[in-house]
């Protein structure tokens, strides 16, 4: 829907809760991390990265996605 700046804080909040309550290795946490990475990939494809915050988690995942894209090319 293109509402990237609205969706990102919801992913960040959900991940913070899941990491605190379940830990990084829990399947539910991993699912949300995967979904967030997919979302960020779509943001990058759309050329809309400027709509996202400077949150460390967002920036770390985007950096990893960019590096992965570079290696695949």
C-alpha angles and dihedrals in degrees: 000000000000096000092129098147090055096046099047098067090049091056091046092050093047091050093049090054094045094046091051096044104033108015131235097286097055113113093234091053091048091051092054091046089052092047091049091050090050090050091050090049089056090049090053092047090051091051091236102122090123088071092066128087129248091248108150094233093051092047094046093052092045090051090051091049092050091049091048091050090050092052092048092054 
